[in-house]
Every structure is written in structure tokens, then in C-alpha cells.
Amino acid sequence: MKAGTRGRLARLAAKQPGEAVRVVITRQIVDHGPDGVPVPVRTERREVLLYPAGGQP
């Protein structure tokens, strides 16, 4: 995960003190076809539960 993404997620979590924030991260995997054009192969989806700085309840 890129540092900018982690920073945005941390700011999102800070807006809701005391509550966990569920974040869905999607990533599209592409390959190149015979003519060099990008072709989507699959989409990966990951759910992450972020807790405030105090840790898990």
C-alpha cells in the first residue's frame, strides 16, 4: 500500500474517534494482449478494518 493511501486512511480513521473504520481496497490486475493493449485480467478486493490510535477494543 502506498504511503499516500495509508495517510488518507489514517485521516479517515481519525475523523471517527472510538470507532473502527472499514476500508475496501481494490486493485485491478492487467496484462498486455497480443497487440500491446492493456487487458484487465482480474480484480482483487481486500477489506481492512482500521482502529483508532488506542488499538483494538
C-alpha positions as CSV (number, residue, x, y, z in Angstrom):
1,M,0.0,0.0,0.0
2,K,1.4,3.4,-0.9
3,A,2.3,5.9,1.8
4,G,-0.3,8.4,0.5
5,T,-3.0,5.9,0.7
6,R,-2.1,5.0,4.2
7,G,-2.1,8.7,5.1
8,R,-5.6,9.2,3.7
9,L,-6.8,6.1,5.5
10,A,-5.3,7.3,8.8
11,R,-7.0,10.7,8.4
12,L,-10.3,8.9,7.7
13,A,-9.9,6.9,10.9
14,A,-9.1,10.0,12.9
15,K,-12.4,11.6,11.9
16,Q,-14.4,8.9,13.8
17,P,-12.8,8.6,17.2
18,G,-13.6,5.5,19.1
19,E,-15.0,3.6,16.1
20,A,-13.3,1.2,13.7
21,V,-13.4,2.2,10.0
22,R,-13.9,-0.5,7.4
23,V,-11.9,0.2,4.2
24,V,-12.2,-1.7,0.9
25,I,-9.1,-1.7,-1.2
26,T,-9.5,-2.8,-4.8
27,R,-6.7,-3.4,-7.3
28,Q,-7.1,-4.3,-11.0
29,I,-4.5,-6.6,-12.5
30,V,-3.9,-6.0,-16.2
31,D,-1.9,-7.9,-18.8
32,H,-0.9,-6.9,-22.3
33,G,-2.7,-8.5,-25.2
34,P,-1.0,-9.6,-28.5
35,D,-1.2,-6.1,-29.9
36,G,0.2,-4.5,-26.7
37,V,-3.1,-3.1,-25.5
38,P,-3.7,-3.5,-21.7
39,V,-6.3,-6.1,-20.9
40,P,-7.9,-6.5,-17.5
41,V,-7.2,-10.0,-16.1
42,R,-8.8,-9.8,-12.6
43,T,-9.8,-7.5,-9.8
44,E,-8.5,-8.1,-6.3
45,R,-10.6,-6.9,-3.4
46,R,-9.4,-6.6,0.2
47,E,-11.3,-5.4,3.3
48,V,-9.3,-3.8,6.1
49,L,-10.7,-2.8,9.5
50,L,-8.8,0.2,10.9
51,Y,-8.9,1.1,14.6
52,P,-8.1,4.4,16.2
53,A,-4.7,5.0,17.7
54,G,-5.7,3.3,21.0
55,G,-5.8,-0.1,19.3
56,Q,-8.4,-2.7,19.2
57,P,-11.2,-2.6,21.8
